[in-house]
Amino acid sequence: MEKPAKSKIVILGAGFAGVRVALDLAKSAPELEIILINKNAYHEFHPDFYEIAAASLPESQRKQVPRLTYESLKGSVAIPLAEIFGNTNMKIVINSVVSLDFKSQEVVLRGMKRLSYDFLVLALGSETNYFNIPDLKQFSLPLKSVDDALNIRNEIDEIFARKKEKEKINIIVGGGGFTGCELAGELVGFLRTLSKIHAHKQHEVRLSVVEASPVLINGASTSVQQAAEKRLRSLGVEIYLNSKITNVSKSTLFTDPHLVLPFDLLIWTAGVRSNSLVDRLAGVHTEKTCLIVDKSLRIIPLKNVFAVGDLAYCFDEENSTQVAATAQTAIDQAKYTAKNIDHLIKNEPLILYKPKKPKFIIPLGGKFAVGEIAGLVLEGIEAWWLKRAAALGYFASVLPTTKAFQLWSAGNKFFVSNDYEDVQ
Ligand SMILES: Cc1cc2nc3c(=O)[nH]c(=O)nc-3n(C[C@H](O)[C@H](O)[C@H](O)COP(=O)(O)OP(=O)(O)OC[C@H]3O[C@@H](n4cnc5c(N)ncnc54)[C@H](O)[C@@H]3O)c2cc1C
């Protein structure tokens, strides 16, 4: 049999999807030329961002957490690509992708560098969507990257440093989905810790969640929604449901029906859209800003370009719903894609992507989480440990075991420094 020609595979984005495609291909076909392009030299672990946004650093800690610095905090969710790919022959390029030329099969990078490919994997993830709400982008902070998370915690720290002890502090989380609820739950502890450090009257500190739909965590089962709402209310979070944010000024938020809420900090977690590079691609099919893919995750009509993770639009026919944009989906699609690239190179038939039912656990302040796995609703510390176990499983899937364990243990130490004594 004729030996297949050496192929050049270019993977764009080192998130959950890109890292998995690259690791699987590097393992199954080390003879291939694989290039991974990412704008940062690290891989970000989004599920723990809420912890970073609410983390007490030494300047704001009652109980000192050993060795917790700004760098170690960032390092607990930003894994250097060199550590992930140290044992492979892959090439890693740190640069931003600015456009794609499907005709000449080239990727254009910042500085007008061009890179050719035989097979291309688009795994550039998603961005915050502000839905054209006037001034929302200007007057809110997003939570989409580790730097966003650090900005939020620094901003809150500064608000406490700036305000006199009897002055009101209003923090609003825009959006009561998974991210908004996780963040609000953990901010409760952070705000209590800061109130004590700055001798700020706790009853003058208000944390609210503003959500457009009638429920929190739209998309989860009713039991999970109710458990999450009960937990957040018991922590003192004010919840505004059926309240669609219509516009924002420097320190006030307006909703429909009519609500006017003042804020010192507005954190916007409610909108996600695919990477805006998608808007600049010609001749592709899109739905809800994402790239429509065929059953083997190739973008239509191209036969050598795959789209995986948050920027792919995939419909789950069995459950008549759009496949959820989660890390689990991204990893799962990546595994199919690595196999299919190998099949294409070997001229073998492609395998068809079968979405899995999503599982989720939502941490809601301290060592407490709510989740649903295989129809079973879990609540409390057990669910929180399951979430931590999932993080360890993930770290061990991309890093050598010892490093994975070190990273995980560091998180366990750092992430429980907030004060929940009065509420648990
Ligand atoms: C706060 C938060 C918490 C979350 N928690 C969970 C959770 O608990 N469980 C879960 O399953 N999902 C969770 N998600 C969703 C999950 O993170 C995403 O679904 C997942 O990251 C999608 O993977 P991806 O590979 O498509 O994109 P990403 O992981 O976002 O990766 C995209 C990569 O592309 C890079 N990139 C982007 N643009 C460019 C460019 N122009 N040039 C070069 N590189 C570029 C980025 O730097 C990034 O490395 C969470 C998301 C957020 C925001």
The ligand as an SDF file (V2000), in Angstrom:
LIG
                    3D

 53 58  0  0  0  0  0  0  0  0999 V2000
  -16.3250   31.8060   33.4460 C   0  0  0  0  0  0  0  0  0  0  0  0
  -16.5990   30.5580   32.6700 C   0  0  0  0  0  0  0  0  0  0  0  0
  -16.7900   29.3550   33.3480 C   0  0  0  0  0  0  0  0  0  0  0  0
  -17.0350   28.1840   32.6420 C   0  0  0  0  0  0  0  0  0  0  0  0
  -17.2150   27.0240   33.3430 N   0  0  0  0  0  0  0  0  0  0  0  0
  -17.4170   25.8560   32.6790 C   0  0  0  0  0  0  0  0  0  0  0  0
  -17.5560   24.6280   33.3890 C   0  0  0  0  0  0  0  0  0  0  0  0
  -17.5090   24.5960   34.6210 O   0  0  0  0  0  0  0  0  0  0  0  0
  -17.7420   23.4930   32.6660 N   0  0  0  0  0  0  0  0  0  0  0  0
  -17.8020   23.5000   31.2910 C   0  0  0  0  0  0  0  0  0  0  0  0
  -17.9680   22.4340   30.6800 O   0  0  0  0  0  0  0  0  0  0  0  0
  -17.6920   24.6570   30.5920 N   0  0  0  0  0  0  0  0  0  0  0  0
  -17.4810   25.8260   31.2480 C   0  0  0  0  0  0  0  0  0  0  0  0
  -17.3660   27.0040   30.5550 N   0  0  0  0  0  0  0  0  0  0  0  0
  -17.4690   26.9890   29.0830 C   0  0  0  0  0  0  0  0  0  0  0  0
  -16.1440   26.5470   28.4920 C   0  0  0  0  0  0  0  0  0  0  0  0
  -15.0860   27.2740   29.0570 O   0  0  0  0  0  0  0  0  0  0  0  0
  -16.1350   26.7420   26.9640 C   0  0  0  0  0  0  0  0  0  0  0  0
  -17.2620   26.0860   26.4410 O   0  0  0  0  0  0  0  0  0  0  0  0
  -14.8480   26.1690   26.4080 C   0  0  0  0  0  0  0  0  0  0  0  0
  -13.7480   26.9480   26.8280 O   0  0  0  0  0  0  0  0  0  0  0  0
  -14.8790   26.1120   24.8790 C   0  0  0  0  0  0  0  0  0  0  0  0
  -13.6660   25.5830   24.4450 O   0  0  0  0  0  0  0  0  0  0  0  0
  -13.0090   26.1110   23.0920 P   0  0  0  0  0  0  0  0  0  0  0  0
  -11.7720   25.2940   22.8970 O   0  0  0  0  0  0  0  0  0  0  0  0
  -14.0110   26.1620   22.0180 O   0  0  0  0  0  0  0  0  0  0  0  0
  -12.6260   27.6220   23.3920 O   0  0  0  0  0  0  0  0  0  0  0  0
  -11.6040   28.2140   24.4480 P   0  0  0  0  0  0  0  0  0  0  0  0
  -11.3520   27.2570   25.5360 O   0  0  0  0  0  0  0  0  0  0  0  0
  -12.1180   29.5590   24.7970 O   0  0  0  0  0  0  0  0  0  0  0  0
  -10.2680   28.3650   23.6060 O   0  0  0  0  0  0  0  0  0  0  0  0
  -10.1110   29.2820   22.5530 C   0  0  0  0  0  0  0  0  0  0  0  0
   -8.6270   29.5860   22.4290 C   0  0  0  0  0  0  0  0  0  0  0  0
   -8.4140   30.3720   21.2680 O   0  0  0  0  0  0  0  0  0  0  0  0
   -7.5110   31.4440   21.5740 C   0  0  0  0  0  0  0  0  0  0  0  0
   -7.7930   32.5200   20.6410 N   0  0  0  0  0  0  0  0  0  0  0  0
   -8.9460   33.2150   20.5100 C   0  0  0  0  0  0  0  0  0  0  0  0
   -8.8520   34.0940   19.4840 N   0  0  0  0  0  0  0  0  0  0  0  0
   -7.6130   33.9420   18.9620 C   0  0  0  0  0  0  0  0  0  0  0  0
   -6.9320   34.5230   17.8580 C   0  0  0  0  0  0  0  0  0  0  0  0
   -7.5100   35.4580   17.0780 N   0  0  0  0  0  0  0  0  0  0  0  0
   -5.6770   34.1060   17.5950 N   0  0  0  0  0  0  0  0  0  0  0  0
   -5.0740   33.1590   18.3560 C   0  0  0  0  0  0  0  0  0  0  0  0
   -5.6780   32.5530   19.4000 N   0  0  0  0  0  0  0  0  0  0  0  0
   -6.9390   32.9370   19.6910 C   0  0  0  0  0  0  0  0  0  0  0  0
   -7.8330   31.7700   23.0270 C   0  0  0  0  0  0  0  0  0  0  0  0
   -6.7410   32.4320   23.6420 O   0  0  0  0  0  0  0  0  0  0  0  0
   -8.0830   30.3730   23.6120 C   0  0  0  0  0  0  0  0  0  0  0  0
   -6.8790   29.7940   24.0630 O   0  0  0  0  0  0  0  0  0  0  0  0
  -17.1090   28.1980   31.2330 C   0  0  0  0  0  0  0  0  0  0  0  0
  -16.9070   29.4100   30.5440 C   0  0  0  0  0  0  0  0  0  0  0  0
  -16.6510   30.5730   31.2590 C   0  0  0  0  0  0  0  0  0  0  0  0
  -16.4350   31.8600   30.5120 C   0  0  0  0  0  0  0  0  0  0  0  0
  1  2  1  0
  2  3  1  0
  2 52  2  0
  3  4  2  0
  4  5  1  0
  4 50  1  0
  5  6  2  0
  6  7  1  0
  6 13  1  0
  7  8  2  0
  7  9  1  0
  9 10  1  0
 10 11  2  0
 10 12  1  0
 12 13  2  0
 13 14  1  0
 14 15  1  0
 14 50  1  0
 15 16  1  0
 16 17  1  0
 16 18  1  0
 18 19  1  0
 18 20  1  0
 20 21  1  0
 20 22  1  0
 22 23  1  0
 23 24  1  0
 24 25  2  0
 24 26  1  0
 24 27  1  0
 27 28  1  0
 28 29  2  0
 28 30  1  0
 28 31  1  0
 31 32  1  0
 32 33  1  0
 33 34  1  0
 33 48  1  0
 34 35  1  0
 35 36  1  0
 35 46  1  0
 36 37  1  0
 36 45  1  0
 37 38  2  0
 38 39  1  0
 39 40  1  0
 39 45  2  0
 40 41  1  0
 40 42  2  0
 42 43  1  0
 43 44  2  0
 44 45  1  0
 46 47  1  0
 46 48  1  0
 48 49  1  0
 50 51  2  0
 51 52  1  0
 52 53  1  0
M  END
$$$$
